[in-house]
Amino acid sequence: MDPAERFGALVQRQLEAYNARDAEAFAACFSADVRCQRHPDEAPFLVGRGALRDFYARERFVHAGLHARLLHRIDLGARVLDHEWVEGLPGGPREVVAIYQQGADGLIGRVWFIAPA
């Protein structure tokens, strides 16, 4: 299996952990120094695996109906773009694009979230 296939498999694994609402398995897919940004903001809203795990455990995984359905995936090797439909969050369902970039350690090192305005 080439490295691009492994990274795509890792992105899939984090999506499955998200849908299982498993904060530990989810966080294990990310680099220790992961940075998460909401487009077009330049500053990250989350920095570090611990902050990511705590945020998702507190703000996302507490919702029993949480589920992200993958609509389309573009695998560009060290970058993977997922177009998702997310249900079960306050405010109703949302469409989102997540861009995952592989870190030097092979885990997810950076994520950009793009949502409709």
C-alpha positions in Angstrom: 0.0 0.0 0.0 1.5 3.4 -1.0 1.5 6.3 1.5 -1.4 8.1 -0.2 -3.6 5.1 0.3 -2.6 4.9 3.9 -3.4 8.6 4.5 -6.8 8.2 2.8 -7.5 5.2 5.1 -6.6 7.3 8.1 -9.0 10.0 7.1 -11.7 7.3 6.7 -10.8 6.0 10.2 -11.3 9.4 11.8 -14.7 9.7 10.0 -15.7 6.4 11.5 -14.5 7.4 15.0 -16.4 10.7 14.6 -19.6 8.7 13.8 -19.0 6.4 16.7 -18.5 9.4 18.9 -15.2 7.9 20.2 -13.1 10.9 21.3 -10.0 8.8 21.9 -10.0 6.9 18.6 -10.8 10.2 16.8 -8.0 12.1 18.4 -5.5 9.3 17.7 -5.8 10.1 14.0 -4.3 13.6 14.5 -0.8 14.9 15.0 0.1 16.2 18.5 0.3 19.7 17.1 -2.7 19.5 14.8 -4.2 22.9 13.7 -7.8 23.3 12.7 -9.1 26.3 10.9 -12.5 27.6 9.7 -12.2 29.1 6.2 -11.6 32.0 5.6 -10.2 32.6 9.1 -6.4 32.7 9.2 -6.1 31.8 12.9 -6.8 28.2 14.0 -9.7 27.6 16.4 -8.0 24.5 17.7 -4.4 23.7 18.2 -3.1 20.4 19.5 -4.5 16.9 19.8 -5.7 17.4 23.5 -7.6 20.5 22.6 -9.2 18.7 19.6 -10.2 15.7 21.7 -11.6 17.9 24.5 -13.6 20.1 22.0 -15.1 17.1 20.2 -15.9 15.3 23.4 -17.6 18.3 24.9 -19.2 20.0 21.8 -19.9 17.2 19.3 -19.9 13.7 20.7 -22.5 14.5 23.4 -25.2 14.6 20.6 -26.7 11.1 20.3 -27.9 11.7 16.7 -24.5 13.0 15.4 -23.6 11.5 12.1 -21.5 12.7 9.2 -22.4 11.2 5.8 -19.6 11.3 3.2 -21.0 12.7 0.0 -17.8 12.9 -2.0 -14.1 12.4 -1.3 -11.1 13.7 -3.4 -7.9 12.0 -2.5 -4.8 14.0 -3.6 -2.2 12.0 -1.7 -1.1 14.0 1.3 -4.4 16.0 1.1 -7.9 14.6 1.2 -11.0 16.7 0.7 -14.3 15.4 2.1 -17.7 16.8 1.2 -20.0 15.8 4.1 -23.6 16.2 5.3 -23.6 16.4 9.1 -26.7 15.7 11.1 -27.5 15.7 14.8 -26.0 19.1 15.8 -27.9 22.0 17.3 -29.2 24.3 14.6 -29.9 21.5 12.2 -28.1 19.6 9.5 -25.1 21.2 7.8 -23.0 20.8 4.7 -19.3 21.1 5.2 -16.1 20.5 3.2 -13.1 19.3 5.3 -9.6 19.5 3.8 -7.1 17.2 5.7 -3.4 17.6 5.2 -0.9 14.9 6.3 1.6 15.9 8.9 5.2 15.0 9.0 4.3 12.1 11.4 1.8 10.6 8.8 -1.2 11.6 10.9 -3.6 14.5 10.1 -1.6 17.6 10.8 -3.9 20.3 9.5 -7.6 20.6 8.8 -9.6 23.4 7.1 -13.4 23.5 7.4 -15.4 25.2 4.7 -19.2 25.7 5.2 -21.7 27.6 3.1 -22.0 31.3 4.1 
